[in-house]
């Protein structure tokens, strides 16, 4: 069970992926929900080193699509 969860939008981009690494490294017990549409700046390879990490959950969706975002949350 996690202490709390953090939602990161755009987590497959440069800044988002490094922020996710920081959270997972420095905040024990945190689960990260990465929401990204994977457009021009989002690349899942930016988080390839975290594949299989049970504290990281990915959902591909557009934050402007309310129904999709509600399903992810």
C-alpha positions as CSV (number, residue, x, y, z in Angstrom):
1,X,0.0,0.0,0.0
2,X,1.3,3.4,-0.9
3,X,1.4,6.4,1.4
4,X,0.0,8.6,-1.4
5,X,-0.2,9.0,-5.1
6,X,1.0,11.7,-7.4
7,X,-0.4,12.4,-10.8
8,X,2.1,13.7,-13.4
9,X,0.8,14.9,-16.7
10,X,3.2,14.8,-19.6
11,X,5.4,12.3,-17.8
12,X,7.0,10.9,-20.9
13,X,8.5,14.2,-21.9
14,X,12.0,15.4,-20.7
15,X,10.9,17.3,-17.7
16,X,8.1,15.0,-16.7
17,X,10.2,11.8,-16.9
18,X,12.9,13.3,-14.8
19,X,10.4,14.5,-12.2
20,X,9.0,11.0,-12.0
21,X,12.5,9.6,-11.4
22,X,12.9,12.2,-8.6
23,X,9.6,11.3,-7.0
24,X,10.3,7.5,-7.1
25,X,13.9,8.0,-5.8
26,X,13.3,10.6,-3.1
27,X,9.7,10.0,-1.8
28,X,9.4,6.5,-0.5
29,X,5.9,5.0,-0.7
30,X,4.8,7.2,-3.5
31,X,2.9,5.8,-6.4
32,X,3.1,7.9,-9.6
33,X,0.3,8.0,-12.2
34,X,1.8,9.2,-15.4
35,X,-0.8,10.6,-17.9
36,X,0.5,11.4,-21.3
37,X,-1.0,11.6,-24.8
38,X,2.4,10.8,-26.4
39,X,2.4,13.6,-28.9
40,X,5.5,15.2,-30.3
41,X,7.3,15.6,-27.0
42,X,6.2,12.4,-25.2
43,X,8.3,9.4,-25.7
44,X,7.9,6.2,-23.6
45,X,11.6,5.5,-24.1
46,X,12.3,8.3,-21.7
47,X,11.0,6.0,-18.9
48,X,12.3,2.7,-20.3
49,X,14.7,2.3,-17.3
50,X,11.7,2.2,-15.0
51,X,9.8,-0.5,-16.8
52,X,8.4,-3.0,-14.4
53,X,8.4,-0.5,-11.5
54,X,5.2,-1.3,-9.5
55,X,5.1,2.3,-8.2
56,X,4.7,3.7,-11.7
57,X,1.4,3.5,-13.6
58,X,1.0,4.8,-17.2
59,X,-2.2,5.9,-18.9
60,X,-2.3,7.2,-22.4
61,X,-5.0,9.9,-22.6
62,X,-5.6,13.5,-23.3
63,X,-6.2,15.6,-20.2
64,X,-8.7,17.7,-22.3
65,X,-10.8,14.5,-22.7
66,X,-12.8,14.5,-19.4
67,X,-14.1,10.9,-19.8
68,X,-10.7,9.5,-20.6
69,X,-9.1,11.4,-17.7
70,X,-11.8,10.2,-15.3
71,X,-11.1,6.6,-16.3
72,X,-7.4,7.0,-15.7
73,X,-8.0,8.5,-12.3
